[in-house]
Amino acid sequence: MTIEVKFNSNELAENLRSGPYDLQEGATVAALLEIAQSEAGFVIPRELAENLVFLYDNRHAIPETALSDGGKLRVLHKVVGG
C-alpha cells in the first residue's frame, strides 16, 4: 500500500523525505516513522518525538493508528503558546 507523507516540522523536513511511502498492509504511523528514519539514517530526537502531532486523512492520529492504501499523513510539531 502507498501512503503520502508530509513532514511539517522543520527538523524533520530537513532530515526525512516527504512523499509516497510503500508499506505493508496494516502498517501503523509508528512503523512508517521507523521506515522513514531508517531510510534517512536519522533518529528523531526524543524531545521532538514527544511533541509530534499526527493528522491522518485530516483526523488526529496516534502512533498506533493503522494506515490504509491511499491515505495521507501529516507530521507536525506541537505548538504551545498563549
C-alpha positions in Angstrom: 0.0 0.0 0.0 1.1 3.6 -0.6 0.8 6.4 2.0 1.6 10.1 1.2 3.5 11.7 4.0 4.3 15.4 4.6 6.8 16.3 7.4 6.0 19.8 8.5 8.3 20.1 11.5 11.5 22.0 10.3 13.9 19.5 11.8 12.0 16.5 10.3 11.5 18.1 6.9 15.3 18.7 6.7 16.1 15.1 7.6 13.2 12.9 6.4 11.7 12.5 3.0 8.2 13.7 2.4 6.3 11.9 -0.4 5.0 8.5 -1.0 6.0 5.5 1.1 5.2 1.9 0.2 4.3 0.0 3.3 2.9 -3.5 4.2 -0.8 -3.7 4.8 -1.8 -2.9 8.4 1.3 -0.7 9.0 0.9 2.0 11.7 2.1 5.5 12.0 4.9 4.3 14.2 6.0 1.7 11.6 6.1 4.4 8.9 8.2 6.7 11.1 10.7 3.8 11.7 10.9 3.2 8.0 11.5 6.9 7.3 14.2 7.2 9.9 15.9 4.0 8.7 15.8 5.2 5.1 17.3 8.6 6.1 19.8 7.3 8.6 18.3 9.8 11.1 16.9 9.2 14.5 14.1 11.6 15.7 15.4 13.1 19.0 13.2 12.1 22.0 12.4 15.7 22.8 11.0 16.2 19.4 9.2 12.8 19.2 7.3 13.6 22.4 5.9 16.7 20.8 4.8 15.4 17.4 1.2 15.6 16.3 -0.2 13.3 13.5 -3.0 14.0 11.2 -4.2 11.1 9.1 -6.7 11.9 6.4 -7.4 15.2 8.3 -8.1 13.4 11.6 -6.0 13.2 14.7 -3.9 10.1 14.8 -1.6 8.4 17.3 1.5 6.2 16.7 -0.7 3.0 16.9 -3.2 4.3 14.2 -3.4 1.8 11.3 -2.8 3.2 7.9 -4.6 2.2 4.7 -3.8 2.5 1.0 -4.1 6.0 -0.4 -4.1 7.7 3.0 -2.4 11.0 3.7 -0.3 11.6 6.8 0.9 14.9 8.1 3.5 15.0 10.8 3.6 18.3 12.7 5.3 19.7 15.7 3.0 20.7 18.6 2.8 24.5 19.0 2.3 25.8 22.5 1.8 29.4 23.5 -0.7 31.8 24.7 
